[in-house]
Amino acid sequence: MAQFDYFVVFAEMRTGSNFLETNLNAFDSLACHGEAFNPHFIGFPNVDSVLDVTQDARDADPKKLLRAIKKTPELSGFRYFHDHDPRVFDMVMDDPKCAKVVLTRNPVESYVSWKIAAATGQWKLTDAKARKDGKADFDAEEFAGHLDALQSFQVMLLNRMQVSGQSAFYVAYEDLQSVDVMNGLAKWLGANARLEELDKNLKVQNPSPLSDKVSNFGQMTTALAGLDRFNLTRTPNFEPRRGAAVPTYFASSSAPLVYLPVRGGGQDEVMSWLKALDGAQGGTPGSKLSQNGLRDWMRDNPGHRSFSVLRHPLDRAHSVFCHRILNTEQGGYQGIRTTLSKRYGVSLPDDPNSDAYTKSDHRNAFAQFLRFLKVNLAGQTSVRVDPDWASQVKTIEGFAEFVLPDRLIRQETLGAELNALATSVGIENVPAVTPKERDDRYRLKDIYDVEIEALSRAAYGRDYLMFGFKDWVAA
């Protein structure tokens, strides 16, 4: 019988983790403490502490909560999702006395379930009478990002267990309805008790087939036809290790060019240019591809060129701040926005369009965000390092696991460099780059000063060094 000090359930949203936790807690000798390391709350929403450890204390030192979990009379654990406190991941993966339980679900099912829950506002169901009806609108690009995040985390998780000589107890979503599997899991964890039946309080929210749950089911099946079904239906998978988000790459349909986007603003101009290039050559607009699809495209386009676009770190950080953090509408990171305000002292307005939000307020809030970025990129916060603000060096290093960019283009010389790139592969009648109109209420030039530049250098020192960025100058 395996002997463990504590356990972790690796899961994701809409995989049945609440149901699994409820049944684990039905065993007298087991206790699961929710999403103990969720950066936006501790354990469960509207809970102040877990095992007398507050969220402030946990954020300052996550080991404090881990120690408290280990010391409980029963075998305790918690649920951990891919975007939870990254400091905790290494702690538990390096500890063979931590039992690893991996809960998986078909990514299409979990995505559709998440979309319905977001549309209806119903995340749990205890009484069928209270069930809210809703359908999911399938977004192919959004799903590609969802799938890539899940698979990347599963591959990393599998690899870490392989190199450390550990194993995990795998549970599929469908297994959750088996009392025998639940009892087997309890036995593996070291519990002696057995359940006669599963907890019946939580109900399956959307038991109907996908065709009844997705409003644009036909479009979904067409979009999924080009994906590797083995990646879709089984995790962990044994694809080559990767840190590159291949579904976000954009291959031209008429020119041997593939764009590797560095997120954080500026992509729209390049995407529009590539589509205009395809149109000028008589082709249909290019598309984003799976790994296998991009390999096929490379084989069909000998002499192809891959490229990426670098942006000044300060300009990029300000764009992300405006469109992801300051923004309270679609596209804004509402959860992270709230956490930055409550946990990290970033003074964000309820309404960024209000006259009460002054240029001075904007400058101070952005400066606070830059201070947060410094500690976040150093792995010292409970908030994920989002691709929108990850360092450009790290992003390009990730590209190398699939393809290295032939050319790194600078945002400030984008038009001339794209024209030269297209000409170098024999393209004539190259379209001009159309600058994207910026709608930021306050521009970077309105708030720029020596301190803002210094804070940017403190956060993105390696980008400045490796790519030779000088102090920002307004265009």
N, C-alpha and C positions, 0 to 999 in steps of 0.2 A: 504494500500500500504506500502510495506516495506521501511524503511528509512535507507540508508546506507551512510557512509562517503567515501567508496571506495570499489573496488571489486578485487577478485583474481580468475583467471581461472586455476584450477588444471587440467593439461593435461600431455601428453607425446609426444615424437617425433612421427610423422606420424599418429596423431589422428585427423588431420584437424584443428589444433589450429590456423594456419595462416588464414584459411578461416573464422573461427569464429571471429578472431580479426578484419579482414577486414570489416565484416558486422556489428560488434559492433561499429566500427569507422564511419559507415555510419549514425549513429544517432547523431544529433547535440549535444545532452547533454551527450554523452558517449565518453570516450577516453581510448583506451588500449595501453599501452606503451611497448609492446613486452615482451621479457624475461628479465625483469628489474633486476633480481637477478641471472642470469646465471653467474657462477663463472669465465667463460672464456671471457665474453664480457658484455656490458651493453645495454640492450634493443634489439639491432640487431647487427650483425657483422659489423665491420667498422664504428661504431657510437661511438663518444667520450663521450657523456653524455646523460642523460635523465632528463628533467626539470632542466637543469643547474647543475645537480649533476654529477660529474665525476666518473669514475670507481674507482679511488683511494679513493675518499671521501666515496663512497658507501661501499667499502671493509672495510674501517676503522670504519664506523658507518652506518650500513644499515638502522637505524631509520631515518637518514637524508633524504634518498630517500623516505621512507614511508611517512614522514611528507610532502614532496613536492607533492607526489601523492594525499594526502588528501586535500591539499590547492587549487587544480586547480578549476576553475569555473565550469567545467563539472564534472560529476562523473567519476573518473579515476580508472584504474586498471592495471593489468599486468598478464602475463602467468607464471605459476610456475610448473616446472617438479620435479620429485622425487629427482633428484641429484642437484638441485639448492641450494643456500645458506641456510644451515639448521637453521641458527639463525633466519631467517625470518619466518620459518614455525610456531614456537611457537608464534611469535608476532601476526600473522594474525589469528591463531586458537584461541587465547585468546581474540580476539577482536570481539564482536558480531556486531559491526558497520561495519565490513568488510563482504561484500556479497561473499558467496562461490559458484562458478559455477564449476561443475565437468563434464569434457568432457571425455568420454570413447569410446573405440573402441575394437572390437574383437582383442585380443592379437595376434592371428595368422595373421590377416590382417595387423596389424601395424608392426609386425616383418617382414613379406614378403615385405611390402612397404619400410621399412628401408633398407633391404638387396638390393633391386633394386636401391634405391636412392644412396646407398653407391657404388654400382657397376657402375652406369652410371654417378654419379656426379651431377645428376639433382634433386634438392630438391624442386623446385617450377616450375610450368608450367603455362604460361600465353597465349601461342599460341600453338595449337596442332601441327602446322608445325614443331615446335622446339622439339617435344617429342623425347626422346632417348629410344630405345628399350633395354630391358634387362630382365634377369630372375634371380630369387633368388635361391641360393643353401641352402637348409634347413639343419641346424645343430641342432640335437636334444638336445645336451648338452647346446649349446648357447641359444636355445629357452627356455629351462627349467630355465636358469638364468634370461632371459628376463621376463618370466611369473612370476617368484617368486618375482622379484623386483617390478613389477606392482601391484601384488596382495597384497604384504606386505604393500605397500604405501597406497593402497585403504582401506585396513582393518584398518590401523592406522588412516587414515583420517576419516573414518566412526566412529571409536571409539571416537576420540576426539570431534566430533560433538555431539555424543550421550551423553557423560558425561558432556558436557557444555551446553546442551539443545539447540543446534543450528540445523539448517537444511540447505540444499544446493539445488540449481537448477541443476538437472542432465540433461545432453545433450548427446545423443549417436551420433556417427559419422554419422549415417544415417539421424538423425534429422537436420543436417546442411543444407540439401537441402530444408527444409520447411520454407517458409517465415513466416508462422503462428507461428512456434516454436520460430523463431528469434524475432518476435514481442512480443510473450509471455515473453521471457527472458527480453527484454527491459522494458516491463511493470513491471515485477517483480523487476527490478533494479530501477524503478522509473522514467523512461523516458516516455514522453507523445507522442513523434512522433512515426510514424509507417512506415515501408518500404512497397513500392508497389511491389518491386522485389529484389532479392538477387544480390549481386555484381557478375559480370560475368567475372572479370579479371582472377581470379585463376581457373584453370581447374583441374579436376580429372586426375591424371597422369596415373593410371593403372586400367582402368575400367573392364578389362577382368576377368574371373573367376580364382580362385587360381590354378586350374589344368593347366592353360595356363601361369601362372606367376612363377611357381616353377619348376626348372629343374629336381629335384628328387621327384616329387609329390608322387609317390608310397611309397618311404621311409618315407616321411612326414606323410602320413596317417597311416602307421604302427606305427610310433613313437608316434603319438597323440592318438592312440587307447587305450593306457593304462592310459591316463589322464582323470580326472573327467571333463566331458564336461561342467558342470555348472561353474566350475572355469574358463574354457576357454572362455565362451561366455557371462558372465555377471559379471559386477562389479558395485557397491561393492558386495561382497559376505559375507556370514555369517558363514564361517568356523571358528573354534576356533582361538582366537588371537594367533599369532605366531611371533617369531623373528628368528626362526631357518630356515635355507635354506635347507629343507629336500631333494630337488632334487639333492643336491650335496653329500648326504650320499651314502655310497657304501656298499651294503649287499652281502656277499658271497653266492654263489649258493650251496655250498657243506658243509660249516662249519657254525656253529651258531655264526658268527662274523659279526658285522657291524661297519664300519669305519666312524667316524665323523671328517671330515677334518677341521683343522684350516688353512685357506689360508695364503699364504705368503712363499711358497716354502717348499719342502720336501715331498709333497704329492705323487709325481711320484714313489718314492721308495716303499711306502706302497701299492699303487695301483698295482704295478707290482708284489709285494709279494702276494697279495690276489689273483691275477689272476693265479700266479704259484701254489698257494695252491689249488685253484679249479681244475686246470689241474692235479695236483698230485693225487687228490681224484677221478679223473675220471669224474668231472663235467665240465660244460661249465663255462666260466668266469662269475663272478658275475656282477650285474648291478645296476645302480642308479634307485631309485624308487620314485613314488609319495608318498604323505602322506598315502593314503589308501593302496597303494602297500606295503609300509614298515610295516604298521600295520598288514597286512595279513602275511607278512614274519615273524613277531614276533610271531604271533599265531602259525605258522607252525614250529617254531624253539624254543620250550621251553628250558630254560636254556641258551638262547643266551647271548652273551657278546658284549657290545658296547665299543669302545675305541677311544681315540684321541691321537695325538702326539704333545707334546710341543717342541718348539725350542727356543734357547736362543734369547731374544729380539734383541740383536745387530746383530747376525748372520742372523736372519729373516729380519730385516730392510735393511741390506746390500743386501740380495738376491732380495728383492722387488725393491730396488733402481736400481740394475743392470738390472733386467728383465722387469720392468714396466716403470721406469722413464728414465734411461740412454738409454735404447733400442729404436732405431728409426725404427725397423722393426716390423713384425707381433708380437703381444703380448704386445707391448709397449702402454702406455697410452699417445697418442700423444697430446690430448687436455689438459690434466693435465700437461704434460711435458712443453707445451708452457706457460701455466699459471704460473707454478713454476718459469720458467725462467724470464717471464716478470713482474709478480706481487710480487713474494716472494724472488727474488734475488738469486735463485739457479743457479750457473754458470754451465750450461750444454753445452757440445760441440755439434756442428752440426754433427760431425762424431766421435763417441766414439772409433772407430778403427784407427783413425788417429794417426800418430806418434807425432803430436802436442799436443795430449791429454796425459799428463804425469801422473805419479803416484801421484805427489803433487797436480795436478789439481783434480784427482779423490778423493783424501782425503778431499780436501776443499769442493768439490761439495757434497760429502756424509755428511760432517759435517753440511752444510747448509740445506740439506734435513732433518737431524735429528732435527735441530732447527725448521723447518717447522712442523715436526710431533708433536712436543710438543704443539704448539698453535693449530694445527688442531685437535688433540685429545681432547683439552680443549674446542672445539667448538668456536674458535675465528677466523676462516677463512671462506671464501666463498666456499671452495672446500670440497666435500663430504669426510667423513671418509670411505675410501674404505675397504672392507673386507680383502684385502691383507695386510693392515697395521693396522687395528683395533687392540686394545689390545687383548691379548689372554684371559684375564679374561672376557672381555665383550663377546667375541665369545662363550666361554663355558657357560656363563650365558644364552646366546640365545639358546644353545642346550637344556637347562632345560625346555623350553616351549614345547618340544616334547619328548625328552629322555635325561636322564643324562648319561654321559659316565661312564661305570663301572671302566675303568682304564685309567689313564693319563700316557702315555709313554714318556720318554725323547728321543729326537733325538740322543743324544750321545750314548745311550745304546739301540738303536732301534732293532738291530738284536737279542740280548739276550732276550729282553722283548717280542718281537713278538713270538719268539720260546716258551717262557714260557706260553704266553697267549694261543697259539694254543694247546700246550700240556695239559693245564688245562681243555680244553673242549673235550679232548679225541682224538685229531688229532695226527696221526703218520706220519712219513716221512715228517716232516715240512721243506719246502724249505728255503734256506738261503736268506737273504736280499741282493740284488745286489745294491751296492752304485751307485748313479747317478753321472756320470762324470760332473764336473763343468767346464763351458767354459768361466767364467768371466775373462776378460783380467787382472784385478787387483783383487787379493784375499783380503779378510778382513785382513789376517795376514800381508799383505804388507803395510797397512795403519793404523793399530791399534795403538792407544796410549791412554794415560790417559784421554785426553780431549774427544776423541771419546767415551770412556766408560762412561764418565760423561754425555755427551749429550744423550746417550742411556738411562741412568738411569733417566734423567730429563723427557724424553718422555714417558718411560714405567715404571715409579716408582711402579705402582700397580702390574704389572707382576712380577717385581723383588721381591716385598714384598710377594705376595700371593703364588708364586711358588718357592721361595727361591733361585732364580738365583744368582750365584756369578759372579764376573768379568769374562768376556769371555776369554777363553784360546784356542789357536789354536789347532785343532785336529791333 
